[in-house]
Amino acid sequence: MTTNNSMITNRLIKKRAKRTAKCNIFLACLFAAVVLVTQSFKQRQMTINENLLLKATQVVADSGHTEAVQHVRKSNHGKERKEQEYVPASTEDYIMNNFEKLGYHVANWKKAKGCPIWLDPEVSTQENYDNLQAFVKEIDAYSKALEGFNETVPNLVETVRRGGGSLDQKELCKAIRPHPDGIQALFPSKQLSLTPAGYVEPLLTPMRHPTLCTKGFNVYNALRLDYLVHDFEQMCLNLKPHSKSIFIDMGASLKFHGQSGAKPPVLELMKSFEKFGFHFDHIYASEVKAFDSK
């Protein structure tokens, strides 16, 4: 009886060992297949990301920044494309390199003062202060140039989709310059930051129009958006036949501006874009608290 039990037990052990070996082989093969699929997916995803990045970037011609950096990358077809790196204005660069000195590393907004750099050269440097004062004047000149632009501009996205009409795209985009020599001519201090989408205002405190510091706090200075710089020419050059223009407003409460007696400045911003040929295909407005605009 004992012998028979031992034989049965041995047979069961052998069968289990064979099944375990088969399972191990199966799992090993499955793991190898998953690894191959994952690697293939990652490789494909990298290729997709590479292509998207290459398609999304465009050379900014005659940047005006001698320190502008451009990387050369190759697509799958071996063609070289250039990618414009972000180049901050010197005033923005100073802030980013002197966060602690300026007190901007403190989470408490009451202790982090954004206006002193606009009011006192000793807070930063004389050069930085002079550049900031020049930038304030240039912003006003830029704003007046936008207001004085009276050319009739077609819907640029639709025009590019149709092939540009009678003008090629470069000439079409050149026609919407706010200054004959381009947007750089309005900012001789070179206090604009450079992006793949063109020039933008430098990222500076107090994250509002500088008159909030230089002329005092009031509703008008707090809400005005004419310190934002839009390189319409470069945005136009970036358009493709498949492009869509989308406007996203984070913090879109109409009630807030209504209480202040001022019109929502974002409406003026949208009018400015339309004036220069950018009619939005989609508009998304978001606010923390729901409000019925009707």
C-alpha contacts under 8 A as a table, 3 or more apart, distances in Angstrom:
res1	aa1	res2	aa2	distance
1	M	4	N	5.21
1	M	5	N	6.29
2	T	5	N	5.15
2	T	6	S	6.22
3	T	6	S	5.10
3	T	7	M	6.25
4	N	7	M	5.10
4	N	8	I	6.21
5	N	8	I	5.12
5	N	9	T	6.07
6	S	9	T	5.04
6	S	10	N	6.11
7	M	10	N	5.11
7	M	11	R	6.23
8	I	11	R	5.14
8	I	12	L	6.26
9	T	12	L	5.12
9	T	13	I	6.15
10	N	13	I	5.04
10	N	14	K	6.18
11	R	14	K	5.13
11	R	15	K	6.17
12	L	15	K	5.10
12	L	16	R	6.02
13	I	16	R	5.11
13	I	17	A	6.04
14	K	17	A	5.01
14	K	18	K	6.22
15	K	18	K	5.14
15	K	19	R	6.20
16	R	19	R	5.04
16	R	20	T	5.97
17	A	20	T	5.01
17	A	21	A	6.08
18	K	21	A	5.08
18	K	22	K	6.18
19	R	22	K	5.06
19	R	23	C	6.06
20	T	23	C	5.01
20	T	24	N	6.05
21	A	24	N	5.05
21	A	25	I	6.19
22	K	25	I	5.11
22	K	26	F	6.09
23	C	26	F	4.97
23	C	27	L	5.97
24	N	27	L	5.08
24	N	28	A	5.98
25	I	28	A	5.05
25	I	29	C	6.15
26	F	29	C	5.13
26	F	30	L	6.03
27	L	30	L	4.91
27	L	31	F	5.96
28	A	31	F	5.08
28	A	32	A	6.13
29	C	32	A	5.04
29	C	33	A	6.11
30	L	33	A	5.03
30	L	34	V	6.15
31	F	34	V	5.05
31	F	35	V	6.12
32	A	35	V	5.06
32	A	36	L	6.17
33	A	36	L	5.08
33	A	37	V	6.09
34	V	37	V	5.07
34	V	38	T	5.89
35	V	38	T	5.03
35	V	39	Q	5.96
36	L	39	Q	5.11
36	L	40	S	5.97
37	V	40	S	4.95
37	V	41	F	5.96
38	T	41	F	4.97
38	T	42	K	5.99
39	Q	42	K	5.02
39	Q	43	Q	5.95
40	S	43	Q	5.08
40	S	44	R	6.04
41	F	44	R	5.01
41	F	45	Q	5.92
42	K	45	Q	4.92
42	K	46	M	5.99
43	Q	46	M	5.09
43	Q	47	T	6.20
44	R	47	T	4.96
44	R	48	I	6.14
45	Q	48	I	4.95
45	Q	49	N	6.00
46	M	49	N	5.03
46	M	50	E	5.91
47	T	50	E	4.99
47	T	51	N	6.15
47	T	76	N	7.89
48	I	51	N	5.12
48	I	52	L	6.10
49	N	52	L	5.04
49	N	53	L	5.99
50	E	53	L	5.15
50	E	54	L	6.11
50	E	75	S	7.34
51	N	54	L	5.07
51	N	55	K	6.04
51	N	75	S	6.57
51	N	76	N	7.94
52	L	55	K	5.08
52	L	56	A	5.96
53	L	56	A	5.06
53	L	57	T	6.28
54	L	57	T	5.53
54	L	73	R	7.74
54	L	75	S	7.23
54	L	81	R	6.74
54	L	82	K	7.97
54	L	83	E	7.37
55	K	58	Q	7.67
57	T	82	K	7.38
57	T	83	E	5.45
57	T	84	Q	6.87
57	T	196	P	5.94
58	Q	81	R	7.98
58	Q	82	K	6.64
58	Q	83	E	6.13
58	Q	84	Q	6.80
58	Q	196	P	6.20
58	Q	197	A	7.87
58	Q	238	N	6.85
59	V	82	K	6.01
59	V	83	E	6.36
59	V	84	Q	6.01
59	V	196	P	7.15
60	V	63	S	5.92
60	V	84	Q	6.93
60	V	196	P	6.77
60	V	197	A	7.91
60	V	198	G	6.54
60	V	234	Q	7.23
63	S	66	T	7.69
63	S	68	A	7.29
63	S	194	L	7.78
64	G	184	Q	6.98
64	G	190	K	7.76
65	H	68	A	5.31
65	H	190	K	7.69
67	E	87	V	7.75
68	A	84	Q	7.74
68	A	85	E	7.19
68	A	86	Y	7.98
68	A	87	V	6.12
68	A	194	L	7.93
69	V	84	Q	6.42
69	V	85	E	5.68
69	V	87	V	7.65
70	Q	82	K	6.09
70	Q	83	E	5.38
70	Q	84	Q	4.80
70	Q	85	E	5.96
71	H	82	K	5.52
71	H	83	E	5.09
71	H	84	Q	6.75
71	H	85	E	7.48
72	V	80	E	6.32
72	V	81	R	5.69
72	V	82	K	4.61
72	V	83	E	6.37
73	R	80	E	5.69
73	R	81	R	5.52
73	R	82	K	6.38
73	R	83	E	7.50
74	K	77	H	7.61
74	K	78	G	5.39
74	K	79	K	5.51
74	K	80	E	4.68
74	K	81	R	6.24
75	S	78	G	5.29
75	S	79	K	5.67
75	S	80	E	6.74
75	S	81	R	7.54
76	N	79	K	7.60
83	E	196	P	7.41
84	Q	195	T	6.76
84	Q	196	P	5.23
85	E	194	L	7.90
85	E	195	T	6.58
85	E	196	P	6.87
86	Y	193	S	7.44
86	Y	194	L	5.63
86	Y	195	T	4.80
86	Y	196	P	7.09
87	V	193	S	5.67
87	V	194	L	4.96
87	V	195	T	6.70
88	P	92	E	5.94
88	P	93	D	5.84
88	P	192	L	7.24
88	P	193	S	4.37
88	P	194	L	6.31
88	P	202	P	6.74
89	A	92	E	5.28
89	A	93	D	6.10
89	A	190	K	7.06
89	A	191	Q	5.01
89	A	192	L	5.21
89	A	193	S	4.65
89	A	194	L	7.67
89	A	202	P	5.93
90	S	93	D	4.87
90	S	94	Y	6.06
90	S	128	N	7.73
90	S	191	Q	6.64
91	T	94	Y	5.16
91	T	95	I	6.58
91	T	128	N	5.99
91	T	131	N	7.08
91	T	132	L	7.06
91	T	191	Q	6.83
91	T	202	P	7.24
91	T	204	L	7.64
92	E	95	I	5.28
92	E	96	M	6.35
92	E	202	P	5.53
92	E	203	L	5.63
92	E	204	L	6.01
93	D	96	M	5.15
93	D	97	N	6.18
94	Y	97	N	5.23
94	Y	98	N	6.08
94	Y	128	N	7.65
95	I	98	N	5.15
95	I	99	F	5.89
95	I	102	L	7.64
95	I	204	L	7.47
96	M	99	F	5.73
98	N	101	K	5.25
98	N	102	L	6.15
99	F	102	L	5.37
99	F	103	G	6.10
99	F	104	Y	5.08
99	F	105	H	5.78
100	E	103	G	4.87
100	E	104	Y	5.96
100	E	105	H	5.45
101	K	104	Y	7.79
102	L	112	A	7.81
102	L	123	V	7.53
102	L	124	S	7.85
103	G	106	V	6.07
103	G	111	K	7.51
103	G	112	A	5.43
103	G	113	K	7.37
104	Y	107	A	7.79
104	Y	112	A	5.32
104	Y	113	K	7.60
105	H	112	A	7.78
106	V	109	W	7.26
106	V	111	K	7.02
106	V	112	A	6.22
107	A	112	A	7.74
108	N	111	K	5.63
108	N	112	A	6.61
109	W	112	A	5.02
109	W	113	K	7.37
110	K	113	K	7.03
113	K	116	P	6.66
114	G	117	I	7.02
114	G	205	T	4.88
114	G	206	P	4.82
115	C	118	W	5.53
115	C	119	L	6.71
115	C	205	T	6.92
115	C	206	P	6.39
115	C	213	C	5.26
116	P	119	L	5.05
116	P	120	D	5.88
116	P	123	V	6.57
117	I	120	D	5.80
117	I	121	P	6.73
117	I	123	V	5.62
117	I	124	S	6.24
117	I	129	Y	6.76
118	W	121	P	7.65
118	W	129	Y	6.54
118	W	132	L	6.62
118	W	133	Q	7.31
118	W	210	P	7.69
118	W	213	C	6.84
118	W	214	T	6.90
119	L	213	C	7.60
119	L	214	T	6.92
120	D	123	V	5.72
120	D	124	S	7.88
120	D	129	Y	7.35
121	P	124	S	5.85
121	P	125	T	5.54
121	P	126	Q	5.02
121	P	128	N	7.58
121	P	129	Y	5.11
121	P	130	D	7.90
122	E	125	T	5.86
122	E	126	Q	6.94
124	S	128	N	6.55
124	S	129	Y	6.98
125	T	128	N	5.19
125	T	129	Y	6.11
126	Q	129	Y	5.05
126	Q	130	D	6.07
127	E	130	D	5.15
127	E	131	N	6.22
128	N	131	N	5.14
128	N	132	L	6.26
129	Y	132	L	5.12
129	Y	133	Q	6.31
130	D	133	Q	5.15
130	D	134	A	6.19
131	N	134	A	5.06
131	N	135	F	6.08
131	N	189	S	6.45
131	N	191	Q	7.16
132	L	135	F	4.99
132	L	136	V	6.38
133	Q	136	V	5.29
133	Q	137	K	6.76
134	A	137	K	5.38
134	A	138	E	6.23
134	A	189	S	6.52
135	F	138	E	4.93
135	F	139	I	6.04
135	F	187	F	7.24
135	F	189	S	6.86
135	F	191	Q	6.39
136	V	139	I	5.25
136	V	140	D	6.70
136	V	210	P	6.78
136	V	211	T	7.92
137	K	140	D	5.30
137	K	141	A	6.49
138	E	141	A	4.95
138	E	142	Y	6.02
138	E	186	L	6.35
138	E	187	F	5.70
139	I	142	Y	4.99
139	I	143	S	6.10
139	I	187	F	7.98
139	I	226	D	7.71
139	I	227	Y	5.99
140	D	143	S	5.08
140	D	144	K	6.24
141	A	144	K	5.17
141	A	145	A	6.17
141	A	186	L	6.87
142	Y	145	A	5.02
142	Y	146	L	6.38
142	Y	178	P	7.88
142	Y	186	L	6.07
143	S	146	L	5.24
143	S	147	E	6.36
143	S	226	D	6.18
143	S	227	Y	7.71
144	K	147	E	4.98
144	K	148	G	6.03
145	A	148	G	5.05
145	A	149	F	6.24
145	A	178	P	5.75
145	A	179	H	7.24
146	L	149	F	5.30
146	L	178	P	6.02
146	L	272	S	7.94
147	E	150	N	7.90
149	F	178	P	6.50
151	E	176	I	7.85
152	T	275	K	7.76
153	V	156	L	7.64
153	V	176	I	7.51
153	V	275	K	6.83
153	V	276	F	6.00
153	V	277	G	5.28
154	P	159	T	7.08
154	P	277	G	5.48
155	N	158	E	5.50
155	N	159	T	6.09
155	N	274	E	7.82
155	N	277	G	4.68
155	N	278	F	6.09
155	N	279	H	6.23
156	L	159	T	4.91
156	L	160	V	6.03
156	L	236	C	7.10
156	L	277	G	5.07
156	L	278	F	6.04
156	L	279	H	7.82
157	V	160	V	5.30
157	V	161	R	6.19
157	V	239	L	6.88
157	V	240	K	7.91
157	V	241	P	7.44
157	V	243	S	6.91
157	V	244	K	7.09
157	V	245	S	7.56
157	V	277	G	7.81
157	V	278	F	6.89
157	V	279	H	7.60
158	E	161	R	4.99
158	E	162	R	6.29
159	T	162	R	5.16
159	T	163	G	6.37
159	T	164	G	5.03
159	T	165	G	6.45
160	V	163	G	4.98
160	V	164	G	4.67
160	V	165	G	7.85
160	V	169	Q	7.21
160	V	239	L	7.07
160	V	240	K	6.62
160	V	241	P	5.55
161	R	164	G	7.21
161	R	240	K	7.17
161	R	241	P	4.09
161	R	242	H	6.89
162	R	165	G	6.80
162	R	241	P	7.46
163	G	241	P	7.56
164	G	167	L	5.84
164	G	168	D	5.65
164	G	169	Q	5.83
164	G	172	L	7.55
165	G	168	D	7.34
167	L	171	E	6.06
167	L	172	L	5.75
168	D	171	E	5.56
168	D	172	L	6.13
169	Q	172	L	4.88
169	Q	173	C	6.05
169	Q	236	C	7.98
169	Q	237	L	6.80
170	K	173	C	5.27
170	K	174	K	6.10
170	K	237	L	6.58
171	E	174	K	4.98
171	E	175	A	6.26
172	L	175	A	5.41
172	L	176	I	7.36
173	C	176	I	5.65
173	C	177	R	7.42
173	C	232	F	7.80
173	C	233	E	5.01
173	C	234	Q	7.48
173	C	236	C	5.52
173	C	237	L	6.23
174	K	177	R	5.67
174	K	233	E	6.11
176	I	232	F	7.06
176	I	233	E	6.21
176	I	276	F	6.40
177	R	180	P	6.24
177	R	181	D	7.70
177	R	182	G	5.54
177	R	183	I	6.72
177	R	232	F	7.28
177	R	233	E	6.05
178	P	182	G	6.75
178	P	183	I	6.42
179	H	182	G	5.13
179	H	183	I	6.10
179	H	185	A	6.92
179	H	186	L	7.15
181	D	184	Q	7.43
181	D	185	A	5.89
182	G	185	A	5.83
182	G	186	L	7.76
183	I	186	L	5.60
183	I	187	F	7.24
183	I	231	D	6.91
184	Q	187	F	5.28
184	Q	188	P	6.81
184	Q	190	K	7.22
185	A	188	P	5.98
187	F	190	K	5.48
187	F	191	Q	6.69
187	F	192	L	7.44
188	P	191	Q	7.88
191	Q	201	E	7.53
191	Q	202	P	6.80
192	L	199	Y	6.05
192	L	200	V	5.76
192	L	201	E	5.19
192	L	202	P	5.54
193	S	199	Y	5.65
193	S	200	V	5.38
193	S	201	E	6.07
193	S	202	P	5.31
194	L	197	A	7.94
194	L	198	G	5.78
194	L	199	Y	4.64
194	L	200	V	6.41
195	T	198	G	5.07
195	T	199	Y	6.04
195	T	200	V	7.35
197	A	231	D	7.58
197	A	234	Q	6.15
197	A	235	M	5.78
197	A	238	N	7.19
198	G	231	D	5.51
198	G	234	Q	5.27
198	G	235	M	6.81
199	Y	229	V	7.22
199	Y	230	H	6.94
199	Y	231	D	5.46
200	V	228	L	7.22
200	V	229	V	4.99
200	V	230	H	6.10
200	V	231	D	6.87
201	E	227	Y	7.33
201	E	228	L	5.91
201	E	229	V	5.19
203	L	207	M	7.21
204	L	207	M	5.89
205	T	208	R	7.16
206	P	209	H	7.69
206	P	210	P	7.20
206	P	212	L	7.94
206	P	213	C	7.88
208	R	212	L	6.92
208	R	221	N	7.85
208	R	222	A	6.44
208	R	223	L	7.65
208	R	224	R	7.75
208	R	225	L	7.61
208	R	227	Y	7.60
209	H	212	L	5.89
209	H	221	N	6.42
209	H	222	A	7.05
209	H	224	R	6.59
209	H	225	L	6.83
209	H	226	D	7.38
209	H	227	Y	5.39
210	P	213	C	5.50
210	P	214	T	6.35
210	P	227	Y	7.86
211	T	214	T	4.64
211	T	215	K	4.97
211	T	216	G	6.78
211	T	221	N	6.07
212	L	215	K	5.89
212	L	216	G	5.24
212	L	217	F	5.12
212	L	218	N	7.29
212	L	221	N	5.07
212	L	222	A	6.12
213	C	216	G	5.48
213	C	217	F	6.90
216	G	221	N	7.78
217	F	221	N	6.47
217	F	222	A	6.79
218	N	221	N	5.53
218	N	222	A	6.09
219	V	222	A	5.05
219	V	223	L	6.10
219	V	260	S	7.12
220	Y	223	L	5.42
220	Y	224	R	5.91
220	Y	262	A	7.98
221	N	224	R	5.54
223	L	265	P	6.92
224	R	227	Y	7.59
224	R	265	P	6.58
225	L	228	L	5.90
225	L	265	P	6.73
225	L	266	V	7.90
225	L	269	L	7.46
226	D	229	V	7.63
231	D	234	Q	5.60
231	D	235	M	6.26
232	F	235	M	5.02
232	F	236	C	5.98
232	F	276	F	7.01
233	E	236	C	5.10
233	E	237	L	6.31
234	Q	237	L	4.90
234	Q	238	N	6.22
235	M	238	N	5.10
235	M	239	L	6.65
236	C	239	L	5.35
239	L	243	S	5.88
240	K	243	S	5.08
244	K	280	F	7.59
244	K	281	D	6.14
245	S	278	F	7.20
245	S	279	H	7.02
245	S	280	F	4.86
245	S	281	D	5.38
245	S	282	H	6.83
246	I	280	F	5.43
246	I	281	D	5.85
246	I	282	H	4.85
246	I	283	I	5.88
246	I	284	Y	7.78
247	F	280	F	6.37
247	F	282	H	6.31
247	F	283	I	4.74
247	F	284	Y	6.18
248	I	283	I	5.99
248	I	284	Y	4.77
248	I	285	A	5.91
248	I	286	S	7.95
249	D	252	A	5.76
249	D	283	I	7.92
249	D	284	Y	6.20
249	D	285	A	4.69
249	D	286	S	6.18
250	M	285	A	6.17
250	M	286	S	5.04
250	M	287	E	6.46
251	G	285	A	7.33
251	G	286	S	5.68
251	G	287	E	4.75
251	G	288	V	7.26
252	A	285	A	5.56
252	A	286	S	5.58
252	A	287	E	5.37
253	S	256	F	5.76
253	S	257	H	7.29
253	S	286	S	7.98
253	S	287	E	5.99
253	S	291	F	7.37
254	L	257	H	5.56
254	L	258	G	6.08
254	L	264	P	6.52
254	L	293	S	7.05
255	K	258	G	4.94
255	K	259	Q	6.20
255	K	291	F	7.66
255	K	293	S	7.99
256	F	259	Q	5.43
256	F	260	S	6.70
257	H	260	S	5.14
257	H	261	G	6.48
257	H	262	A	5.54
257	H	263	K	6.14
257	H	264	P	5.59
258	G	261	G	5.23
258	G	262	A	6.06
258	G	263	K	6.66
258	G	264	P	7.59
259	Q	262	A	7.68
262	A	265	P	7.95
263	K	267	L	7.86
264	P	267	L	5.88
264	P	268	E	7.61
265	P	268	E	5.26
265	P	269	L	6.42
266	V	269	L	4.84
266	V	270	M	6.24
267	L	270	M	5.14
267	L	271	K	6.30
268	E	271	K	4.99
268	E	272	S	6.23
269	L	272	S	5.10
269	L	273	F	6.49
270	M	273	F	5.13
270	M	274	E	6.29
271	K	274	E	5.05
271	K	275	K	6.06
272	S	275	K	5.01
272	S	276	F	6.56
273	F	276	F	5.30
273	F	277	G	6.43
273	F	278	F	5.10
273	F	279	H	6.96
274	E	277	G	4.95
274	E	278	F	4.76
274	E	279	H	5.16
275	K	278	F	7.32
280	F	283	I	6.65
287	E	290	A	6.66
